[in-house]
Amino acid sequence: TDWRVPNEEELQSIKSMEAPSAIPNSTAFPSWPADDFWWTSTTDPQTTTNAMSLSLVAYGQSSVSAKTNAKRLILVRGGN
């Protein structure tokens, strides 16, 4: 019951621990997408209908997208 979407800082820290790429081992996770942006729970301060997303491949590059866009999720456990 304590799974949640990480905020931008938390997802950046996960990326940093796995540098240069946060993509899991392809043998263990063969369906993991190689290049994609992942949602964070961080709302864009300029436009509250947008949220921040982060690439785990492109050196932590972040992007802003409408919250209605389809993106992938990584869940983390624990309190914020």
PyMOL Python script that loads the backbone (N, CA, C, O; Angstrom):
from pymol import cmd

cmd.read_pdbstr("""\
ATOM      1  N   THR A   1       0.814  -1.207   0.000  1.00  0.00           N
ATOM      2  CA  THR A   1       0.000   0.000   0.000  1.00  0.00           C
ATOM      3  C   THR A   1       0.852   1.263   0.000  1.00  0.00           C
ATOM      4  O   THR A   1       0.300   2.362  -0.060  1.00  0.00           O
ATOM      5  N   ASP A   2       2.169   1.147   0.064  1.00  0.00           N
ATOM      6  CA  ASP A   2       3.007   2.339   0.112  1.00  0.00           C
ATOM      7  C   ASP A   2       3.756   2.601  -1.199  1.00  0.00           C
ATOM      8  O   ASP A   2       4.728   3.356  -1.214  1.00  0.00           O
ATOM      9  N   TRP A   3       3.307   1.979  -2.304  1.00  0.00           N
ATOM     10  CA  TRP A   3       3.911   2.252  -3.612  1.00  0.00           C
ATOM     11  C   TRP A   3       3.420   3.603  -4.126  1.00  0.00           C
ATOM     12  O   TRP A   3       2.262   3.967  -3.923  1.00  0.00           O
ATOM     13  N   ARG A   4       4.308   4.345  -4.793  1.00  0.00           N
ATOM     14  CA  ARG A   4       3.945   5.664  -5.320  1.00  0.00           C
ATOM     15  C   ARG A   4       4.872   6.042  -6.473  1.00  0.00           C
ATOM     16  O   ARG A   4       5.903   5.403  -6.686  1.00  0.00           O
ATOM     17  N   VAL A   5       4.498   7.081  -7.212  1.00  0.00           N
ATOM     18  CA  VAL A   5       5.322   7.623  -8.284  1.00  0.00           C
ATOM     19  C   VAL A   5       6.364   8.549  -7.648  1.00  0.00           C
ATOM     20  O   VAL A   5       5.997   9.420  -6.859  1.00  0.00           O
ATOM     21  N   PRO A   6       7.644   8.386  -7.967  1.00  0.00           N
ATOM     22  CA  PRO A   6       8.664   9.240  -7.366  1.00  0.00           C
ATOM     23  C   PRO A   6       8.601  10.665  -7.898  1.00  0.00           C
ATOM     24  O   PRO A   6       8.158  10.904  -9.021  1.00  0.00           O
ATOM     25  N   ASN A   7       9.055  11.614  -7.069  1.00  0.00           N
ATOM     26  CA  ASN A   7       9.156  12.986  -7.570  1.00  0.00           C
ATOM     27  C   ASN A   7      10.406  13.098  -8.442  1.00  0.00           C
ATOM     28  O   ASN A   7      11.180  12.145  -8.545  1.00  0.00           O
ATOM     29  N   GLU A   8      10.604  14.251  -9.065  1.00  0.00           N
ATOM     30  CA  GLU A   8      11.708  14.418 -10.016  1.00  0.00           C
ATOM     31  C   GLU A   8      13.068  14.186  -9.352  1.00  0.00           C
ATOM     32  O   GLU A   8      13.943  13.549  -9.940  1.00  0.00           O
ATOM     33  N   GLU A   9      13.247  14.688  -8.158  1.00  0.00           N
ATOM     34  CA  GLU A   9      14.518  14.527  -7.451  1.00  0.00           C
ATOM     35  C   GLU A   9      14.807  13.052  -7.143  1.00  0.00           C
ATOM     36  O   GLU A   9      15.941  12.593  -7.284  1.00  0.00           O
ATOM     37  N   GLU A  10      13.778  12.322  -6.725  1.00  0.00           N
ATOM     38  CA  GLU A  10      13.962  10.897  -6.429  1.00  0.00           C
ATOM     39  C   GLU A  10      14.314  10.101  -7.677  1.00  0.00           C
ATOM     40  O   GLU A  10      15.183   9.230  -7.633  1.00  0.00           O
ATOM     41  N   LEU A  11      13.647  10.392  -8.792  1.00  0.00           N
ATOM     42  CA  LEU A  11      13.944   9.671 -10.022  1.00  0.00           C
ATOM     43  C   LEU A  11      15.342  10.029 -10.519  1.00  0.00           C
ATOM     44  O   LEU A  11      16.044   9.170 -11.051  1.00  0.00           O
ATOM     45  N   GLN A  12      15.754  11.276 -10.354  1.00  0.00           N
ATOM     46  CA  GLN A  12      17.125  11.674 -10.703  1.00  0.00           C
ATOM     47  C   GLN A  12      18.127  10.883  -9.864  1.00  0.00           C
ATOM     48  O   GLN A  12      19.162  10.462 -10.380  1.00  0.00           O
ATOM     49  N   SER A  13      17.836  10.676  -8.580  1.00  0.00           N
ATOM     50  CA  SER A  13      18.779   9.955  -7.725  1.00  0.00           C
ATOM     51  C   SER A  13      18.870   8.481  -8.123  1.00  0.00           C
ATOM     52  O   SER A  13      19.944   7.887  -8.039  1.00  0.00           O
ATOM     53  N   ILE A  14      17.761   7.888  -8.554  1.00  0.00           N
ATOM     54  CA  ILE A  14      17.791   6.512  -9.053  1.00  0.00           C
ATOM     55  C   ILE A  14      18.663   6.460 -10.296  1.00  0.00           C
ATOM     56  O   ILE A  14      19.479   5.551 -10.450  1.00  0.00           O
ATOM     57  N   LYS A  15      18.494   7.422 -11.174  1.00  0.00           N
ATOM     58  CA  LYS A  15      19.295   7.505 -12.396  1.00  0.00           C
ATOM     59  C   LYS A  15      20.767   7.635 -12.047  1.00  0.00           C
ATOM     60  O   LYS A  15      21.602   6.970 -12.661  1.00  0.00           O
ATOM     61  N   SER A  16      21.106   8.474 -11.078  1.00  0.00           N
ATOM     62  CA  SER A  16      22.502   8.712 -10.705  1.00  0.00           C
ATOM     63  C   SER A  16      23.168   7.445 -10.184  1.00  0.00           C
ATOM     64  O   SER A  16      24.351   7.215 -10.436  1.00  0.00           O
ATOM     65  N   MET A  17      22.418   6.627  -9.463  1.00  0.00           N
ATOM     66  CA  MET A  17      22.984   5.399  -8.903  1.00  0.00           C
ATOM     67  C   MET A  17      23.317   4.381  -9.987  1.00  0.00           C
ATOM     68  O   MET A  17      24.148   3.499  -9.769  1.00  0.00           O
ATOM     69  N   GLU A  18      22.685   4.490 -11.143  1.00  0.00           N
ATOM     70  CA  GLU A  18      22.862   3.501 -12.204  1.00  0.00           C
ATOM     71  C   GLU A  18      23.635   4.049 -13.402  1.00  0.00           C
ATOM     72  O   GLU A  18      23.634   3.432 -14.468  1.00  0.00           O
ATOM     73  N   ALA A  19      24.287   5.183 -13.246  1.00  0.00           N
ATOM     74  CA  ALA A  19      24.974   5.840 -14.360  1.00  0.00           C
ATOM     75  C   ALA A  19      25.891   4.864 -15.084  1.00  0.00           C
ATOM     76  O   ALA A  19      26.450   3.984 -14.429  1.00  0.00           O
ATOM     77  N   PRO A  20      26.079   4.969 -16.399  1.00  0.00           N
ATOM     78  CA  PRO A  20      25.563   6.033 -17.250  1.00  0.00           C
ATOM     79  C   PRO A  20      24.126   5.818 -17.715  1.00  0.00           C
ATOM     80  O   PRO A  20      23.534   6.726 -18.300  1.00  0.00           O
ATOM     81  N   SER A  21      23.557   4.654 -17.473  1.00  0.00           N
ATOM     82  CA  SER A  21      22.186   4.400 -17.876  1.00  0.00           C
ATOM     83  C   SER A  21      21.467   3.675 -16.748  1.00  0.00           C
ATOM     84  O   SER A  21      22.047   2.814 -16.087  1.00  0.00           O
ATOM     85  N   ALA A  22      20.220   4.021 -16.532  1.00  0.00           N
ATOM     86  CA  ALA A  22      19.439   3.370 -15.479  1.00  0.00           C
ATOM     87  C   ALA A  22      18.589   2.237 -16.015  1.00  0.00           C
ATOM     88  O   ALA A  22      17.667   1.778 -15.340  1.00  0.00           O
ATOM     89  N   ILE A  23      18.885   1.781 -17.219  1.00  0.00           N
ATOM     90  CA  ILE A  23      18.131   0.676 -17.805  1.00  0.00           C
ATOM     91  C   ILE A  23      18.549  -0.624 -17.124  1.00  0.00           C
ATOM     92  O   ILE A  23      19.741  -0.918 -17.041  1.00  0.00           O
ATOM     93  N   PRO A  24      17.585  -1.405 -16.636  1.00  0.00           N
ATOM     94  CA  PRO A  24      17.928  -2.685 -16.000  1.00  0.00           C
ATOM     95  C   PRO A  24      18.562  -3.672 -16.983  1.00  0.00           C
ATOM     96  O   PRO A  24      18.486  -3.500 -18.200  1.00  0.00           O
ATOM     97  N   ASN A  25      19.170  -4.677 -16.441  1.00  0.00           N
ATOM     98  CA  ASN A  25      19.787  -5.733 -17.214  1.00  0.00           C
ATOM     99  C   ASN A  25      18.790  -6.296 -18.227  1.00  0.00           C
ATOM    100  O   ASN A  25      17.687  -6.697 -17.857  1.00  0.00           O
ATOM    101  N   SER A  26      19.177  -6.326 -19.506  1.00  0.00           N
ATOM    102  CA  SER A  26      18.249  -6.753 -20.564  1.00  0.00           C
ATOM    103  C   SER A  26      17.940  -8.247 -20.514  1.00  0.00           C
ATOM    104  O   SER A  26      16.915  -8.669 -21.049  1.00  0.00           O
ATOM    105  N   THR A  27      18.776  -9.045 -19.903  1.00  0.00           N
ATOM    106  CA  THR A  27      18.480 -10.470 -19.756  1.00  0.00           C
ATOM    107  C   THR A  27      17.400 -10.679 -18.707  1.00  0.00           C
ATOM    108  O   THR A  27      16.477 -11.469 -18.905  1.00  0.00           O
ATOM    109  N   ALA A  28      17.518  -9.972 -17.594  1.00  0.00           N
ATOM    110  CA  ALA A  28      16.544 -10.099 -16.513  1.00  0.00           C
ATOM    111  C   ALA A  28      15.223  -9.416 -16.857  1.00  0.00           C
ATOM    112  O   ALA A  28      14.159  -9.875 -16.443  1.00  0.00           O
ATOM    113  N   PHE A  29      15.290  -8.319 -17.615  1.00  0.00           N
ATOM    114  CA  PHE A  29      14.094  -7.539 -17.969  1.00  0.00           C
ATOM    115  C   PHE A  29      14.067  -7.318 -19.482  1.00  0.00           C
ATOM    116  O   PHE A  29      14.319  -6.204 -19.943  1.00  0.00           O
ATOM    117  N   PRO A  30      13.766  -8.359 -20.262  1.00  0.00           N
ATOM    118  CA  PRO A  30      13.853  -8.233 -21.727  1.00  0.00           C
ATOM    119  C   PRO A  30      12.839  -7.278 -22.338  1.00  0.00           C
ATOM    120  O   PRO A  30      13.055  -6.803 -23.453  1.00  0.00           O
ATOM    121  N   SER A  31      11.757  -6.985 -21.662  1.00  0.00           N
ATOM    122  CA  SER A  31      10.736  -6.097 -22.227  1.00  0.00           C
ATOM    123  C   SER A  31      10.913  -4.639 -21.825  1.00  0.00           C
ATOM    124  O   SER A  31      10.123  -3.788 -22.234  1.00  0.00           O
ATOM    125  N   TRP A  32      11.939  -4.337 -21.028  1.00  0.00           N
ATOM    126  CA  TRP A  32      12.153  -2.965 -20.573  1.00  0.00           C
ATOM    127  C   TRP A  32      12.494  -2.091 -21.781  1.00  0.00           C
ATOM    128  O   TRP A  32      13.406  -2.428 -22.537  1.00  0.00           O
ATOM    129  N   PRO A  33      11.783  -0.975 -21.982  1.00  0.00           N
ATOM    130  CA  PRO A  33      12.070  -0.118 -23.136  1.00  0.00           C
ATOM    131  C   PRO A  33      13.444   0.522 -23.018  1.00  0.00           C
ATOM    132  O   PRO A  33      13.844   0.956 -21.938  1.00  0.00           O
ATOM    133  N   ALA A  34      14.154   0.577 -24.117  1.00  0.00           N
ATOM    134  CA  ALA A  34      15.526   1.078 -24.103  1.00  0.00           C
ATOM    135  C   ALA A  34      15.610   2.595 -24.039  1.00  0.00           C
ATOM    136  O   ALA A  34      16.577   3.129 -23.495  1.00  0.00           O
ATOM    137  N   ASP A  35      14.639   3.293 -24.572  1.00  0.00           N
ATOM    138  CA  ASP A  35      14.734   4.749 -24.607  1.00  0.00           C
ATOM    139  C   ASP A  35      13.338   5.344 -24.477  1.00  0.00           C
ATOM    140  O   ASP A  35      12.546   5.302 -25.418  1.00  0.00           O
ATOM    141  N   ASP A  36      13.048   5.890 -23.321  1.00  0.00           N
ATOM    142  CA  ASP A  36      11.722   6.431 -23.089  1.00  0.00           C
ATOM    143  C   ASP A  36      11.768   7.418 -21.930  1.00  0.00           C
ATOM    144  O   ASP A  36      12.724   7.434 -21.155  1.00  0.00           O
ATOM    145  N   PHE A  37      10.748   8.225 -21.820  1.00  0.00           N
ATOM    146  CA  PHE A  37      10.607   9.143 -20.694  1.00  0.00           C
ATOM    147  C   PHE A  37       9.638   8.549 -19.684  1.00  0.00           C
ATOM    148  O   PHE A  37       8.664   7.894 -20.055  1.00  0.00           O
ATOM    149  N   TRP A  38       9.911   8.780 -18.412  1.00  0.00           N
ATOM    150  CA  TRP A  38       9.151   8.215 -17.309  1.00  0.00           C
ATOM    151  C   TRP A  38       8.552   9.345 -16.493  1.00  0.00           C
ATOM    152  O   TRP A  38       9.220  10.346 -16.232  1.00  0.00           O
ATOM    153  N   TRP A  39       7.291   9.192 -16.087  1.00  0.00           N
ATOM    154  CA  TRP A  39       6.622  10.217 -15.289  1.00  0.00           C
ATOM    155  C   TRP A  39       7.264  10.372 -13.921  1.00  0.00           C
ATOM    156  O   TRP A  39       7.775   9.414 -13.342  1.00  0.00           O
ATOM    157  N   THR A  40       7.227  11.603 -13.415  1.00  0.00           N
ATOM    158  CA  THR A  40       7.511  11.875 -12.015  1.00  0.00           C
ATOM    159  C   THR A  40       6.222  12.436 -11.417  1.00  0.00           C
ATOM    160  O   THR A  40       5.289  12.759 -12.152  1.00  0.00           O
ATOM    161  N   SER A  41       6.165  12.550 -10.126  1.00  0.00           N
ATOM    162  CA  SER A  41       4.985  13.140  -9.487  1.00  0.00           C
ATOM    163  C   SER A  41       5.117  14.653  -9.363  1.00  0.00           C
ATOM    164  O   SER A  41       4.285  15.301  -8.728  1.00  0.00           O
ATOM    165  N   THR A  42       6.159  15.219  -9.969  1.00  0.00           N
ATOM    166  CA  THR A  42       6.423  16.655  -9.882  1.00  0.00           C
ATOM    167  C   THR A  42       5.618  17.418 -10.927  1.00  0.00           C
ATOM    168  O   THR A  42       5.781  17.200 -12.128  1.00  0.00           O
ATOM    169  N   THR A  43       4.756  18.307 -10.468  1.00  0.00           N
ATOM    170  CA  THR A  43       3.976  19.164 -11.363  1.00  0.00           C
ATOM    171  C   THR A  43       4.846  20.310 -11.851  1.00  0.00           C
ATOM    172  O   THR A  43       5.649  20.856 -11.094  1.00  0.00           O
ATOM    173  N   ASP A  44       4.686  20.672 -13.115  1.00  0.00           N
ATOM    174  CA  ASP A  44       5.403  21.815 -13.680  1.00  0.00           C
ATOM    175  C   ASP A  44       4.946  23.088 -12.977  1.00  0.00           C
ATOM    176  O   ASP A  44       3.753  23.389 -12.989  1.00  0.00           O
ATOM    177  N   PRO A  45       5.857  23.846 -12.365  1.00  0.00           N
ATOM    178  CA  PRO A  45       5.445  25.048 -11.643  1.00  0.00           C
ATOM    179  C   PRO A  45       4.847  26.136 -12.545  1.00  0.00           C
ATOM    180  O   PRO A  45       4.104  26.995 -12.070  1.00  0.00           O
ATOM    181  N   GLN A  46       5.168  26.102 -13.828  1.00  0.00           N
ATOM    182  CA  GLN A  46       4.651  27.109 -14.764  1.00  0.00           C
ATOM    183  C   GLN A  46       3.232  26.807 -15.235  1.00  0.00           C
ATOM    184  O   GLN A  46       2.429  27.718 -15.438  1.00  0.00           O
ATOM    185  N   THR A  47       2.930  25.521 -15.406  1.00  0.00           N
ATOM    186  CA  THR A  47       1.626  25.097 -15.922  1.00  0.00           C
ATOM    187  C   THR A  47       1.196  23.851 -15.157  1.00  0.00           C
ATOM    188  O   THR A  47       1.743  22.771 -15.378  1.00  0.00           O
ATOM    189  N   THR A  48       0.232  23.990 -14.271  1.00  0.00           N
ATOM    190  CA  THR A  48      -0.133  22.886 -13.378  1.00  0.00           C
ATOM    191  C   THR A  48      -0.830  21.723 -14.090  1.00  0.00           C
ATOM    192  O   THR A  48      -1.045  20.677 -13.479  1.00  0.00           O
ATOM    193  N   THR A  49      -1.183  21.884 -15.354  1.00  0.00           N
ATOM    194  CA  THR A  49      -1.738  20.758 -16.109  1.00  0.00           C
ATOM    195  C   THR A  49      -0.621  19.905 -16.710  1.00  0.00           C
ATOM    196  O   THR A  49      -0.896  18.897 -17.362  1.00  0.00           O
ATOM    197  N   ASN A  50       0.632  20.298 -16.497  1.00  0.00           N
ATOM    198  CA  ASN A  50       1.794  19.557 -16.985  1.00  0.00           C
ATOM    199  C   ASN A  50       2.561  18.946 -15.816  1.00  0.00           C
ATOM    200  O   ASN A  50       2.462  19.408 -14.679  1.00  0.00           O
ATOM    201  N   ALA A  51       3.322  17.906 -16.117  1.00  0.00           N
ATOM    202  CA  ALA A  51       4.188  17.284 -15.115  1.00  0.00           C
ATOM    203  C   ALA A  51       5.558  17.036 -15.738  1.00  0.00           C
ATOM    204  O   ALA A  51       5.723  17.066 -16.958  1.00  0.00           O
ATOM    205  N   MET A  52       6.528  16.791 -14.871  1.00  0.00           N
ATOM    206  CA  MET A  52       7.889  16.539 -15.319  1.00  0.00           C
ATOM    207  C   MET A  52       8.058  15.046 -15.614  1.00  0.00           C
ATOM    208  O   MET A  52       7.522  14.192 -14.908  1.00  0.00           O
ATOM    209  N   SER A  53       8.812  14.757 -16.669  1.00  0.00           N
ATOM    210  CA  SER A  53       9.194  13.381 -16.960  1.00  0.00           C
ATOM    211  C   SER A  53      10.709  13.359 -17.141  1.00  0.00           C
ATOM    212  O   SER A  53      11.331  14.401 -17.345  1.00  0.00           O
ATOM    213  N   LEU A  54      11.292  12.176 -17.067  1.00  0.00           N
ATOM    214  CA  LEU A  54      12.742  12.054 -17.064  1.00  0.00           C
ATOM    215  C   LEU A  54      13.169  10.882 -17.926  1.00  0.00           C
ATOM    216  O   LEU A  54      12.567   9.809 -17.868  1.00  0.00           O
ATOM    217  N   SER A  55      14.204  11.083 -18.725  1.00  0.00           N
ATOM    218  CA  SER A  55      14.776   9.998 -19.509  1.00  0.00           C
ATOM    219  C   SER A  55      15.834   9.299 -18.669  1.00  0.00           C
ATOM    220  O   SER A  55      16.714   9.955 -18.113  1.00  0.00           O
ATOM    221  N   LEU A  56      15.759   7.991 -18.570  1.00  0.00           N
ATOM    222  CA  LEU A  56      16.765   7.236 -17.836  1.00  0.00           C
ATOM    223  C   LEU A  56      17.972   6.927 -18.701  1.00  0.00           C
ATOM    224  O   LEU A  56      18.988   6.448 -18.198  1.00  0.00           O
ATOM    225  N   VAL A  57      17.877   7.193 -19.985  1.00  0.00           N
ATOM    226  CA  VAL A  57      18.968   6.914 -20.908  1.00  0.00           C
ATOM    227  C   VAL A  57      19.758   8.181 -21.211  1.00  0.00           C
ATOM    228  O   VAL A  57      20.989   8.157 -21.230  1.00  0.00           O
ATOM    229  N   ALA A  58      19.064   9.272 -21.446  1.00  0.00           N
ATOM    230  CA  ALA A  58      19.697  10.506 -21.923  1.00  0.00           C
ATOM    231  C   ALA A  58      20.257  11.344 -20.776  1.00  0.00           C
ATOM    232  O   ALA A  58      19.964  12.534 -20.662  1.00  0.00           O
ATOM    233  N   TYR A  59      21.063  10.708 -19.932  1.00  0.00           N
ATOM    234  CA  TYR A  59      21.770  11.410 -18.853  1.00  0.00           C
ATOM    235  C   TYR A  59      20.840  12.245 -17.985  1.00  0.00           C
ATOM    236  O   TYR A  59      21.192  13.354 -17.586  1.00  0.00           O
ATOM    237  N   GLY A  60      19.669  11.726 -17.693  1.00  0.00           N
ATOM    238  CA  GLY A  60      18.747  12.401 -16.792  1.00  0.00           C
ATOM    239  C   GLY A  60      18.045  13.594 -17.399  1.00  0.00           C
ATOM    240  O   GLY A  60      17.571  14.467 -16.671  1.00  0.00           O
ATOM    241  N   GLN A  61      17.968  13.650 -18.719  1.00  0.00           N
ATOM    242  CA  GLN A  61      17.285  14.754 -19.382  1.00  0.00           C
ATOM    243  C   GLN A  61      15.832  14.792 -18.934  1.00  0.00           C
ATOM    244  O   GLN A  61      15.153  13.766 -18.927  1.00  0.00           O
ATOM    245  N   SER A  62      15.357  15.975 -18.561  1.00  0.00           N
ATOM    246  CA  SER A  62      13.963  16.086 -18.145  1.00  0.00           C
ATOM    247  C   SER A  62      13.145  16.766 -19.230  1.00  0.00           C
ATOM    248  O   SER A  62      13.680  17.430 -20.117  1.00  0.00           O
ATOM    249  N   SER A  63      11.844  16.582 -19.135  1.00  0.00           N
ATOM    250  CA  SER A  63      10.919  17.120 -20.116  1.00  0.00           C
ATOM    251  C   SER A  63       9.622  17.472 -19.398  1.00  0.00           C
ATOM    252  O   SER A  63       9.332  16.944 -18.324  1.00  0.00           O
ATOM    253  N   VAL A  64       8.860  18.353 -19.990  1.00  0.00           N
ATOM    254  CA  VAL A  64       7.549  18.726 -19.458  1.00  0.00           C
ATOM    255  C   VAL A  64       6.503  18.229 -20.447  1.00  0.00           C
ATOM    256  O   VAL A  64       6.628  18.443 -21.653  1.00  0.00           O
ATOM    257  N   SER A  65       5.468  17.564 -19.930  1.00  0.00           N
ATOM    258  CA  SER A  65       4.414  17.041 -20.785  1.00  0.00           C
ATOM    259  C   SER A  65       3.066  17.243 -20.120  1.00  0.00           C
ATOM    260  O   SER A  65       2.965  17.335 -18.897  1.00  0.00           O
ATOM    261  N   ALA A  66       2.031  17.309 -20.949  1.00  0.00           N
ATOM    262  CA  ALA A  66       0.669  17.371 -20.415  1.00  0.00           C
ATOM    263  C   ALA A  66       0.391  16.107 -19.618  1.00  0.00           C
ATOM    264  O   ALA A  66       0.774  15.012 -20.029  1.00  0.00           O
ATOM    265  N   LYS A  67      -0.269  16.255 -18.488  1.00  0.00           N
ATOM    266  CA  LYS A  67      -0.559  15.106 -17.624  1.00  0.00           C
ATOM    267  C   LYS A  67      -1.465  14.078 -18.301  1.00  0.00           C
ATOM    268  O   LYS A  67      -1.583  12.949 -17.824  1.00  0.00           O
ATOM    269  N   THR A  68      -2.095  14.454 -19.392  1.00  0.00           N
ATOM    270  CA  THR A  68      -2.963  13.530 -20.117  1.00  0.00           C
ATOM    271  C   THR A  68      -2.187  12.662 -21.110  1.00  0.00           C
ATOM    272  O   THR A  68      -2.751  11.719 -21.665  1.00  0.00           O
ATOM    273  N   ASN A  69      -0.898  12.960 -21.348  1.00  0.00           N
ATOM    274  CA  ASN A  69      -0.075  12.164 -22.266  1.00  0.00           C
ATOM    275  C   ASN A  69       0.266  10.812 -21.645  1.00  0.00           C
ATOM    276  O   ASN A  69       0.399  10.688 -20.428  1.00  0.00           O
ATOM    277  N   ALA A  70       0.402   9.821 -22.489  1.00  0.00           N
ATOM    278  CA  ALA A  70       0.792   8.486 -22.024  1.00  0.00           C
ATOM    279  C   ALA A  70       2.313   8.435 -21.878  1.00  0.00           C
ATOM    280  O   ALA A  70       3.049   8.743 -22.815  1.00  0.00           O
ATOM    281  N   LYS A  71       2.762   8.047 -20.712  1.00  0.00           N
ATOM    282  CA  LYS A  71       4.186   7.840 -20.428  1.00  0.00           C
ATOM    283  C   LYS A  71       4.282   6.615 -19.536  1.00  0.00           C
ATOM    284  O   LYS A  71       3.269   6.109 -19.054  1.00  0.00           O
ATOM    285  N   ARG A  72       5.473   6.149 -19.322  1.00  0.00           N
ATOM    286  CA  ARG A  72       5.705   4.996 -18.447  1.00  0.00           C
ATOM    287  C   ARG A  72       5.891   5.445 -17.015  1.00  0.00           C
ATOM    288  O   ARG A  72       6.196   6.608 -16.747  1.00  0.00           O
ATOM    289  N   LEU A  73       5.703   4.500 -16.086  1.00  0.00           N
ATOM    290  CA  LEU A  73       5.877   4.777 -14.662  1.00  0.00           C
ATOM    291  C   LEU A  73       6.887   3.823 -14.050  1.00  0.00           C
ATOM    292  O   LEU A  73       6.955   2.648 -14.412  1.00  0.00           O
ATOM    293  N   ILE A  74       7.658   4.340 -13.132  1.00  0.00           N
ATOM    294  CA  ILE A  74       8.466   3.535 -12.222  1.00  0.00           C
ATOM    295  C   ILE A  74       7.910   3.844 -10.848  1.00  0.00           C
ATOM    296  O   ILE A  74       7.756   5.012 -10.491  1.00  0.00           O
ATOM    297  N   LEU A  75       7.610   2.823 -10.076  1.00  0.00           N
ATOM    298  CA  LEU A  75       7.082   3.043  -8.736  1.00  0.00           C
ATOM    299  C   LEU A  75       8.170   2.819  -7.691  1.00  0.00           C
ATOM    300  O   LEU A  75       9.059   1.987  -7.868  1.00  0.00           O
ATOM    301  N   VAL A  76       8.084   3.569  -6.613  1.00  0.00           N
ATOM    302  CA  VAL A  76       8.991   3.406  -5.466  1.00  0.00           C
ATOM    303  C   VAL A  76       8.146   3.135  -4.236  1.00  0.00           C
ATOM    304  O   VAL A  76       6.936   3.357  -4.239  1.00  0.00           O
ATOM    305  N   ARG A  77       8.791   2.656  -3.190  1.00  0.00           N
ATOM    306  CA  ARG A  77       8.074   2.365  -1.948  1.00  0.00           C
ATOM    307  C   ARG A  77       8.515   3.330  -0.864  1.00  0.00           C
ATOM    308  O   ARG A  77       9.646   3.815  -0.851  1.00  0.00           O
ATOM    309  N   GLY A  78       7.596   3.591   0.038  1.00  0.00           N
ATOM    310  CA  GLY A  78       7.919   4.394   1.208  1.00  0.00           C
ATOM    311  C   GLY A  78       7.310   5.765   1.171  1.00  0.00           C
ATOM    312  O   GLY A  78       6.727   6.177   0.169  1.00  0.00           O
ATOM    313  N   GLY A  79       7.450   6.477   2.284  1.00  0.00           N
ATOM    314  CA  GLY A  79       6.920   7.833   2.399  1.00  0.00           C
ATOM    315  C   GLY A  79       7.765   8.821   1.641  1.00  0.00           C
ATOM    316  O   GLY A  79       8.906   8.540   1.274  1.00  0.00           O
ATOM    317  N   ASN A  80       7.198   9.965   1.416  1.00  0.00           N
ATOM    318  CA  ASN A  80       7.872  11.007   0.663  1.00  0.00           C
ATOM    319  C   ASN A  80       8.753  11.840   1.526  1.00  0.00           C
ATOM    320  O   ASN A  80       9.396  12.768   1.038  1.00  0.00           O
TER     321      ASN A  80
END
""", "prot")
cmd.dss("prot")
cmd.show_as("cartoon", "prot")
cmd.util.cbc("prot")
cmd.orient("prot")
